[in-house]
C-alpha cells in the first residue's frame, strides 16, 4: 500500500454527517412564515363556521329598550301608533322580542339617516316612561327635545308619609298643580311613584324642575305659581 503524506499542522477531524432520512409523504414539513418556524399541515386548516348574526344580537345599528312589566298592556294597545311612524317615516325596523321582552329597533337598507335610530329609541323610551304617544311623538317631529329623569330623594330624603305628601303637592287636587306647571313651562311631566320624568326643551325643563324642587322642599303651590308666572312673562318678553 502506498504511503500517504498527512500534514499534521492542518489536520482537522471531519465531523460526522448524519444521513438525511428519506422524506415520506405523510411526514409534516417545516415551513417558515414571517420568521416563525412551524409545522406545515398536510391538509388546509378547517375554516371556522361563520355564525349568522340574528336580529337580536348587539350591533352598532341596533337599539334594545327593556319594557317594564306594567307597560306591557299599554305597549300592546298602542303598538300600531308606535310602529307606524318608526317604519314609515324613519325607515327603520322594529319588533318586540317575546323572549327577552325588549323592543328592538334596527336600521335597514332604506334608512337614510343613522341618527333616526337614536330618535326612535328616545321615542320608545319616552312612551315606556309613561308619556302619551302623541306627546312622545314630539321627539320625532321637533329638534332639541329631551327627557330628564330624577327622583324625589335626589332633592330631599323623604320616607313614608312625608314622601306621599310631597307627591301629593306635585300632583295637586285633580292633577291641577302638575297641569299648571306643564302649561306654563310648555313641558310634559310624568309622576311615576318617586320618579319624575320631564319632556321638553333644555330651558323649559330647567324651569319645570325648579318649580318641582320647590314643591318637594315644602313651598306652597300658590308661591310656586307666582314664581312661574313671573318667569314665564320674562321668557315671553325675550321671545
Backbone bond lengths (Angstrom), bond angles and torsions (degrees), N, CA, C in turn:
res aa  C-N    CA-C-N  psi(-1)  N-CA   C-N-CA  omega(-1)  CA-C   N-CA-C  phi
1 X - - - 1.465 - - 1.523 108.80 -
2 X 1.377 116.61 135.60 1.458 121.33 -177.92 1.514 110.63 -68.04
3 X 1.356 114.58 146.28 1.465 119.22 177.25 1.523 110.08 -77.87
4 X 1.351 116.98 135.77 1.475 123.51 -179.67 1.512 107.63 -108.57
5 X 1.344 115.04 121.98 1.457 119.93 177.88 1.521 109.96 -80.89
6 X 1.334 117.00 124.35 1.461 122.40 -178.92 1.513 108.51 -114.47
7 X 1.319 116.78 127.20 1.455 121.80 177.76 1.519 108.35 -80.76
8 X 1.317 115.00 108.37 1.471 119.05 -175.80 1.514 112.90 -71.79
9 X 1.387 117.95 -22.80 1.472 119.58 -179.38 1.513 112.57 -72.62
10 X 1.288 117.40 -34.08 1.458 121.35 -177.54 1.523 111.76 -109.19
11 X 1.283 113.62 37.78 1.464 117.40 -178.36 1.521 109.87 -94.93
12 X 1.290 117.93 121.12 1.472 123.70 174.35 1.507 108.28 -129.04
13 X 1.274 115.86 129.84 1.468 117.13 179.31 1.528 111.22 -68.73
14 X 1.267 116.73 137.04 1.461 121.05 179.04 1.525 110.45 -77.08
15 X 1.390 113.23 135.56 1.457 117.98 178.90 1.509 110.57 -74.16
16 X 1.285 113.44 143.55 1.466 118.06 179.16 1.523 109.40 -70.81
17 X 1.264 117.76 129.46 1.453 124.16 179.85 1.516 108.92 -101.29
18 X 1.369 114.04 123.47 1.457 117.00 179.29 1.508 109.86 -76.32
19 X 1.271 113.91 139.39 1.445 119.92 178.92 1.538 108.33 -77.21
20 X 1.292 113.84 127.76 1.464 118.14 -178.88 1.508 110.50 -66.06
21 X 1.316 113.88 135.40 1.457 118.53 179.31 1.511 109.03 -73.83
22 X 1.279 116.74 144.83 1.471 119.42 178.83 1.526 111.01 -62.09
23 X 1.337 114.92 134.13 1.462 120.54 -179.24 1.514 109.33 -78.70
24 X 1.310 114.43 123.48 1.447 119.00 177.96 1.523 109.64 -93.85
25 X 1.282 115.80 163.16 1.455 120.21 -176.53 1.514 112.52 -68.58
26 X 1.353 116.19 -32.64 1.455 119.08 -175.08 1.516 113.35 -91.06
27 X 1.361 118.85 4.78 1.455 121.27 179.63 1.530 108.78 -86.49
28 X 1.340 116.68 137.05 1.459 121.01 -179.24 1.517 110.20 -74.22
29 X 1.289 118.09 137.24 1.441 123.66 179.86 1.521 109.87 -92.82
30 X 1.329 115.75 154.33 1.456 122.19 178.99 1.520 108.13 -95.15
31 X 1.314 115.71 128.27 1.450 120.79 176.38 1.511 109.33 -126.54
32 X 1.315 114.39 159.66 1.463 120.08 -179.42 1.509 109.03 -122.66
33 X 1.337 115.09 130.17 1.464 120.83 179.92 1.514 108.61 -131.38
34 X 1.326 115.21 115.76 1.464 121.13 177.84 1.524 111.30 56.97
35 X 1.354 116.33 39.72 1.454 120.91 177.75 1.504 114.39 81.51
36 X 1.314 119.22 4.00 1.456 122.70 -179.58 1.512 108.27 -113.62
37 X 1.322 115.90 122.22 1.462 120.75 -179.38 1.510 109.55 -91.88
38 X 1.291 114.97 141.62 1.451 119.64 179.44 1.498 110.91 -160.23
39 X 1.278 114.51 169.42 1.461 119.73 -179.53 1.514 109.79 -82.12
40 X 1.305 113.53 135.27 1.462 119.69 179.02 1.515 108.82 -90.67
41 X 1.281 115.57 124.60 1.461 119.24 179.38 1.509 109.42 -77.19
42 X 1.308 114.32 137.61 1.453 118.90 -179.01 1.509 112.70 -63.17
43 X 1.352 116.28 -29.59 1.466 119.83 179.09 1.525 109.07 -113.41
44 X 1.280 117.80 149.10 1.468 120.46 -177.91 1.519 110.65 -64.02
45 X 1.340 116.66 150.28 1.464 119.07 -179.56 1.520 111.31 -64.90
46 X 1.317 113.57 149.77 1.460 118.72 179.95 1.522 109.33 -69.88
47 X 1.272 115.81 130.67 1.464 119.14 177.32 1.519 109.05 -76.41
48 X 1.344 114.39 136.24 1.459 118.40 -179.27 1.517 110.36 -67.25
49 X 1.278 114.24 140.41 1.455 119.86 179.45 1.522 109.20 -71.26
50 X 1.301 115.72 119.86 1.459 119.83 -179.12 1.519 110.05 -78.39
51 X 1.337 113.21 123.13 1.461 119.05 -179.51 1.519 109.52 -85.43
52 X 1.273 115.13 125.26 1.465 118.98 178.54 1.520 108.91 -73.32
53 X 1.313 115.18 128.41 1.463 120.25 -177.72 1.521 110.06 -77.12
54 X 1.303 114.35 130.52 1.455 119.70 -179.17 1.520 109.89 -83.28
55 X 1.312 115.10 175.34 1.468 121.03 -178.09 1.512 111.45 -63.85
56 X 1.358 115.35 -33.08 1.457 119.33 -170.90 1.519 112.92 -88.59
57 X 1.333 119.80 -0.46 1.448 120.00 -179.21 1.521 110.37 -76.54
58 X 1.327 114.96 153.71 1.457 119.79 -177.06 1.522 110.21 -71.55
59 X 1.313 116.12 129.90 1.455 123.17 178.01 1.514 108.36 -141.11
60 X 1.328 114.49 173.14 1.459 118.49 174.67 1.524 111.34 -74.76
61 X 1.323 116.57 -23.50 1.460 120.41 -174.70 1.521 112.02 -106.01
62 X 1.329 116.92 33.97 1.463 120.44 -179.86 1.523 108.75 -143.91
63 X 1.318 115.83 146.38 1.464 122.03 176.16 1.526 108.40 -128.08
64 X 1.332 115.42 140.04 1.453 121.69 177.97 1.519 108.82 -121.06
65 X 1.313 116.16 128.59 1.467 121.27 179.97 1.519 108.06 -121.51
66 X 1.324 115.96 118.40 1.457 120.75 179.72 1.531 110.05 -72.62
67 X 1.326 115.56 138.77 1.466 121.58 -176.70 1.529 109.06 -105.02
68 X 1.332 118.69 119.68 1.469 120.00 176.09 1.529 110.98 -64.57
69 X 1.318 115.04 155.56 1.467 119.60 -175.46 1.527 111.89 -62.02
70 X 1.328 118.17 -35.23 1.465 119.91 -176.00 1.527 112.52 -78.68
71 X 1.355 117.39 -2.96 1.464 120.12 179.87 1.524 112.17 -108.22
72 X 1.350 117.46 6.86 1.465 119.65 178.68 1.524 111.67 -63.72
73 X 1.325 116.06 -49.78 1.469 119.71 -177.80 1.527 112.39 -63.71
74 X 1.356 119.74 -47.78 1.471 118.16 176.27 1.519 112.98 -60.37
75 X 1.331 117.11 -35.38 1.467 119.54 179.29 1.525 110.36 -66.17
76 X 1.318 116.63 -39.65 1.466 120.64 179.38 1.529 110.68 -66.60
77 X 1.321 116.66 -40.51 1.464 119.92 -178.37 1.525 112.35 -69.70
78 X 1.327 117.12 -34.85 1.472 121.39 -175.68 1.525 112.65 -105.48
79 X 1.326 117.03 17.08 1.461 119.87 -175.55 1.526 112.21 -60.04
80 X 1.318 117.41 -40.04 1.465 119.97 -178.58 1.525 111.13 -65.67
81 X 1.341 117.47 -37.22 1.459 120.62 178.44 1.527 111.44 -68.19
82 X 1.326 117.12 -31.02 1.463 120.93 178.31 1.523 110.51 -80.63
83 X 1.326 115.83 -40.44 1.466 121.84 -175.64 1.532 111.79 -65.59
84 X 1.322 116.58 -43.15 1.475 120.62 -171.75 1.526 113.64 -62.17
85 X 1.333 120.92 -53.84 1.474 118.39 -178.45 1.521 113.59 -65.03
86 X 1.343 117.66 -32.64 1.464 119.79 -178.56 1.525 110.82 -69.48
87 X 1.330 117.14 -40.46 1.467 120.63 -176.86 1.524 111.41 -81.02
88 X 1.338 117.11 -45.63 1.462 120.14 -172.56 1.531 112.69 -80.81
89 X 1.328 117.53 -42.33 1.457 120.22 -174.58 1.530 112.69 -92.00
90 X 1.334 116.88 -41.39 1.464 119.78 -178.24 1.524 112.67 -91.45
91 X 1.310 118.02 -8.72 1.475 122.50 177.76 1.534 111.18 58.38
92 X 1.325 116.51 49.40 1.466 122.08 179.09 1.519 110.28 -121.66
93 X 1.313 115.55 167.70 1.461 121.91 174.63 1.519 109.14 -106.80
94 X 1.321 116.32 140.32 1.464 120.54 -178.16 1.521 109.38 -141.68
95 X 1.317 114.90 144.66 1.466 119.97 174.94 1.524 108.92 -155.58
96 X 1.338 115.96 162.63 1.457 122.21 174.99 1.525 108.09 -108.32
97 X 1.335 116.57 115.92 1.456 122.14 -178.95 1.529 108.76 -81.38
98 X 1.320 116.29 114.26 1.459 120.50 -175.87 1.524 111.85 -71.58
99 X 1.336 118.06 -27.37 1.470 120.39 -178.18 1.520 110.74 -75.04
100 X 1.323 116.82 -52.01 1.460 120.52 -178.82 1.527 112.73 -88.25
101 X 1.339 116.92 -11.83 1.466 123.02 -178.91 1.531 111.15 57.60
102 X 1.317 113.79 46.73 1.459 121.09 176.91 1.520 109.01 -121.07
103 X 1.321 115.97 148.12 1.461 120.97 168.14 1.521 106.51 -88.94
104 X 1.332 116.34 122.29 1.458 121.70 -175.99 1.527 109.26 -111.87
105 X 1.319 115.29 127.16 1.468 122.08 -179.75 1.519 107.75 -119.51
106 X 1.330 115.71 132.61 1.467 120.72 -173.42 1.522 109.87 -137.87
107 X 1.339 114.76 147.14 1.458 119.71 174.73 1.523 110.27 -79.57
108 X 1.314 116.31 163.42 1.457 122.00 177.72 1.529 108.32 -142.89
109 X 1.311 116.13 -175.26 1.458 120.03 -177.62 1.532 111.94 -65.08
110 X 1.321 116.79 -28.88 1.466 120.16 -178.11 1.522 112.92 -79.84
111 X 1.345 118.22 -9.78 1.461 120.96 -178.18 1.529 110.00 -68.86
112 X 1.317 116.38 122.85 1.458 120.81 -177.76 1.519 112.55 -89.15
113 X 1.314 117.58 -38.17 1.463 121.49 -176.91 1.525 108.74 -123.25
114 X 1.345 116.73 124.17 1.457 120.47 -179.54 1.522 111.28 -68.00
115 X 1.347 116.95 -21.31 1.458 120.02 177.84 1.512 113.69 -66.36
116 X 1.345 116.95 -19.26 1.466 119.99 177.92 1.522 111.85 -63.00
117 X 1.346 116.49 -25.47 1.461 119.65 -179.12 1.526 110.68 -64.01
118 X 1.323 117.26 -44.22 1.459 120.49 179.09 1.524 110.93 -70.17
119 X 1.328 117.10 -35.65 1.466 119.69 177.02 1.529 110.95 -60.97
120 X 1.334 115.73 -45.26 1.467 119.69 179.73 1.522 111.04 -64.26
121 X 1.331 117.42 -38.86 1.462 120.44 179.47 1.532 110.70 -64.82
122 X 1.335 116.85 -42.03 1.464 120.06 177.93 1.530 110.92 -64.68
123 X 1.327 116.54 -37.47 1.465 121.11 178.85 1.528 111.34 -62.46
124 X 1.336 116.33 -45.86 1.469 120.33 179.71 1.532 110.67 -67.43
125 X 1.332 117.16 -40.89 1.468 120.07 178.76 1.526 111.19 -61.49
126 X 1.344 116.05 -40.95 1.463 119.38 179.84 1.528 110.75 -62.01
127 X 1.326 116.84 -40.45 1.461 119.02 178.00 1.523 110.89 -65.64
128 X 1.337 117.28 -41.15 1.463 120.37 -179.26 1.520 111.85 -69.02
129 X 1.345 117.86 -24.43 1.456 120.24 174.77 1.523 111.61 -69.17
130 X 1.339 117.09 -23.53 1.455 120.03 179.29 1.509 114.59 127.13
131 X 1.333 119.02 -0.99 1.465 120.96 178.46 1.523 110.04 -74.06
132 X 1.328 115.52 152.47 1.457 120.18 174.98 1.534 109.61 -68.79
133 X 1.341 114.77 155.05 1.463 119.28 -178.90 1.526 110.63 -60.18
134 X 1.351 116.44 -40.57 1.470 120.46 -178.73 1.530 110.96 -63.38
135 X 1.351 117.22 -37.04 1.463 120.01 178.27 1.530 111.07 -72.82
136 X 1.336 116.92 -40.64 1.463 120.70 -179.62 1.523 111.71 -66.47
137 X 1.340 117.27 -27.40 1.466 120.87 179.24 1.529 111.88 -62.66
138 X 1.328 117.12 -20.90 1.464 119.88 178.48 1.519 111.15 -61.65
139 X 1.330 117.73 -27.01 1.460 120.75 177.59 1.520 111.77 -65.27
140 X 1.342 116.79 -26.87 1.462 120.60 179.38 1.521 111.67 -87.18
141 X 1.325 116.66 -31.57 1.473 120.08 -172.92 1.517 113.52 -93.35
142 X 1.330 117.42 -25.75 1.463 121.01 -176.79 1.522 110.12 -117.78
143 X 1.320 114.70 151.16 1.466 120.55 177.77 1.523 110.08 -93.91
144 X 1.329 115.67 163.81 1.473 123.24 174.94 1.521 112.49 60.32
145 X 1.323 116.73 37.08 1.462 121.22 173.27 1.531 108.97 -110.01
146 X 1.316 115.67 143.04 1.452 121.02 -176.63 1.528 109.45 -137.43
147 X 1.321 114.52 166.18 1.467 121.75 172.21 1.521 107.43 -121.68
148 X 1.319 116.36 120.76 1.467 120.80 178.60 1.510 109.36 -111.42
149 X 1.330 115.88 136.82 1.454 121.89 -177.42 1.528 109.76 -126.14
150 X 1.317 116.51 133.01 1.462 120.61 172.65 1.523 108.39 -150.87
151 X 1.310 116.09 169.11 1.461 122.05 -177.48 1.523 110.03 -114.07
152 X 1.325 114.67 160.73 1.466 119.57 179.97 1.528 110.76 -62.63
153 X 1.333 116.95 -36.35 1.470 119.34 -178.17 1.528 111.72 -69.19
154 X 1.359 117.77 -17.01 1.457 119.44 174.55 1.526 111.63 -69.13
155 X 1.335 115.81 -25.59 1.472 120.78 179.38 1.525 110.29 -92.41
156 X 1.321 115.59 -48.60 1.461 120.55 -179.44 1.521 108.34 -153.84
157 X 1.317 116.32 137.90 1.463 120.73 -178.82 1.526 109.21 -76.67
158 X 1.313 115.93 107.64 1.460 122.23 179.40 1.524 109.14 -125.84
159 X 1.323 115.74 143.95 1.462 120.72 179.94 1.518 109.78 -136.70
160 X 1.330 114.49 154.02 1.456 120.46 173.78 1.513 113.79 62.47
161 X 1.338 114.96 -130.14 1.466 120.63 -177.50 1.531 112.43 -65.62
162 X 1.321 116.98 -31.23 1.465 119.51 179.42 1.529 110.59 -62.78
163 X 1.335 115.57 -40.64 1.471 118.91 177.88 1.527 111.04 -68.76
164 X 1.316 117.03 -38.39 1.462 120.59 178.19 1.519 111.64 -63.18
165 X 1.336 116.79 -40.00 1.458 119.66 178.36 1.530 111.27 -67.13
166 X 1.339 116.70 -36.76 1.464 119.82 177.63 1.531 110.88 -63.54
167 X 1.335 116.61 -41.19 1.469 120.08 177.43 1.517 110.37 -64.66
168 X 1.349 116.24 -37.50 1.463 119.89 177.30 1.517 112.32 -64.63
169 X 1.347 117.59 -39.15 1.464 120.02 177.01 1.523 111.23 -64.73
170 X 1.346 117.13 -35.93 1.465 120.30 179.34 1.527 111.23 -67.41
171 X 1.319 116.57 -41.12 1.464 119.64 -177.16 1.526 110.96 -78.21
172 X 1.320 117.74 -44.94 1.457 121.02 -176.79 1.518 110.86 80.67
173 X 1.324 115.35 174.65 1.455 120.33 -179.73 1.524 109.99 -69.98
174 X 1.318 115.93 116.92 1.466 120.30 -178.26 1.521 113.45 67.32
175 X 1.348 116.50 20.01 1.460 120.01 -179.39 1.512 114.17 78.60
176 X 1.357 117.30 15.66 1.460 120.21 -173.81 1.523 111.89 -66.34
177 X 1.338 117.82 -40.83 1.461 120.56 -178.91 1.526 111.07 -63.13
178 X 1.316 115.85 -45.52 1.473 119.83 179.81 1.527 110.91 -62.14
179 X 1.330 116.82 -43.02 1.469 120.22 179.83 1.529 111.47 -64.96
180 X 1.328 116.25 -37.47 1.466 119.37 179.47 1.527 110.55 -64.26
181 X 1.338 116.78 -45.58 1.468 120.15 178.94 1.528 110.14 -62.15
182 X 1.335 116.84 -39.78 1.468 120.05 179.54 1.526 111.07 -63.80
183 X 1.336 117.16 -44.25 1.467 119.92 -175.80 1.532 111.87 -70.36
184 X 1.334 116.79 -38.34 1.453 119.05 -178.34 1.529 111.21 -72.50
185 X 1.323 116.90 -43.29 1.471 120.54 -176.79 1.527 112.76 -89.62
186 X 1.335 117.26 -4.80 1.474 121.51 -179.67 1.527 111.34 56.80
187 X 1.317 114.47 49.91 1.460 121.70 177.60 1.522 108.69 -129.59
188 X 1.330 115.73 178.62 1.453 122.19 171.81 1.518 108.12 -126.78
189 X 1.342 116.09 134.72 1.463 121.75 -173.95 1.525 108.97 -123.42
190 X 1.327 115.67 136.95 1.465 121.94 175.02 1.519 107.71 -122.16
191 X 1.333 117.00 125.28 1.459 122.77 175.91 1.522 107.53 -101.95
192 X 1.331 116.03 103.51 1.462 122.00 -179.34 1.522 108.17 -110.74
193 X 1.334 115.76 88.97 1.458 122.00 -176.66 1.530 108.77 58.81
194 X 1.335 118.08 -118.27 1.465 119.98 -179.32 1.522 112.50 -90.48
195 X 1.336 118.28 -4.07 1.463 121.82 179.56 1.520 110.49 -95.51
196 X 1.323 115.47 145.53 1.464 122.14 -179.29 1.521 108.13 -126.94
197 X 1.315 116.79 125.84 1.459 122.75 178.79 1.527 108.39 -114.47
198 X 1.333 116.42 132.08 1.467 122.19 -179.76 1.517 108.28 -124.27
199 X 1.341 116.08 128.28 1.459 122.38 178.25 1.522 108.69 -113.20
200 X 1.339 116.25 126.08 1.464 119.75 179.15 1.515 111.00 167.84
201 X 1.324 115.84 -171.30 1.463 120.51 176.28 1.526 109.25 -76.88
202 X 1.331 115.42 167.50 1.469 119.77 -175.05 1.532 111.35 -61.17
203 X 1.333 117.14 -45.06 1.464 120.48 -178.26 1.521 111.47 -67.04
204 X 1.325 116.85 -41.61 1.467 119.55 -179.13 1.527 111.62 -70.26
205 X 1.322 117.06 -34.26 1.465 119.82 176.77 1.525 110.06 -63.88
206 X 1.344 116.53 -38.58 1.464 119.63 179.15 1.530 111.30 -63.15
207 X 1.345 117.34 -39.43 1.473 120.55 178.67 1.522 110.82 -66.14
208 X 1.334 116.07 -45.64 1.462 119.45 -179.34 1.520 111.10 -65.51
209 X 1.315 117.40 -39.64 1.466 120.45 -179.72 1.520 111.27 -65.08
210 X 1.335 116.56 -38.07 1.469 119.32 178.48 1.523 110.82 -64.41
211 X 1.328 117.26 -42.49 1.470 120.23 178.82 1.525 110.78 -64.75
212 X 1.334 116.82 -41.44 1.467 120.26 -179.53 1.533 110.80 -66.32
213 X 1.321 116.37 -41.16 1.464 119.46 178.97 1.532 111.43 -63.18
214 X 1.335 117.18 -38.76 1.472 119.99 177.28 1.526 111.07 -63.41
215 X 1.332 116.88 -39.56 1.473 119.67 177.85 1.520 111.27 -65.98
216 X 1.335 116.75 -39.91 1.467 119.74 179.26 1.525 110.46 -64.67
217 X 1.332 116.87 -37.46 1.463 120.60 -178.83 1.518 112.93 -74.70
218 X 1.358 117.28 -8.24 1.454 119.93 173.87 1.509 115.61 113.71
219 X 1.316 119.53 5.26 1.464 120.82 179.11 1.528 110.17 -68.03
220 X 1.322 119.42 140.43 1.467 120.96 177.83 1.525 110.22 -68.46
221 X 1.327 117.16 148.59 1.475 120.26 -178.42 1.527 113.19 -58.33
222 X 1.352 118.16 -34.80 1.468 119.72 -178.64 1.530 111.10 -61.90
223 X 1.333 116.50 -39.66 1.465 119.31 178.75 1.520 111.13 -66.96
224 X 1.335 116.43 -39.25 1.468 120.92 179.47 1.530 109.99 -65.95
225 X 1.350 116.69 -38.15 1.468 120.07 177.45 1.527 111.13 -60.23
226 X 1.337 116.35 -44.00 1.459 120.10 -179.78 1.523 112.05 -62.46
227 X 1.325 115.67 -42.93 1.464 118.93 178.38 1.526 111.09 -63.60
228 X 1.326 116.85 -39.69 1.465 120.58 179.79 1.520 111.26 -65.01
229 X 1.339 116.49 -41.44 1.464 119.16 -179.20 1.529 111.39 -63.95
230 X 1.339 116.07 -42.94 1.474 118.60 -179.90 1.523 111.13 -65.87
231 X 1.324 117.03 -40.01 1.476 119.68 179.35 1.510 110.47 -68.19
232 X 1.349 117.05 -40.69 1.476 120.52 -179.79 1.511 111.01 -63.98
233 X 1.340 117.08 -38.47 1.471 119.72 179.11 1.527 111.52 -66.17
234 X 1.325 116.74 -38.55 1.470 119.94 177.72 1.520 111.21 -66.52
235 X 1.335 116.36 -39.32 1.468 119.96 -179.94 1.528 109.88 -66.03
236 X 1.352 116.79 -41.63 1.467 119.79 -179.16 1.532 110.74 -65.92
237 X 1.351 117.77 -34.86 1.462 120.33 176.86 1.528 111.69 -65.69
238 X 1.332 116.82 -37.79 1.452 120.12 178.34 1.518 111.22 -66.07
239 X 1.344 115.68 -38.00 1.453 119.87 -179.41 1.535 110.13 -68.44
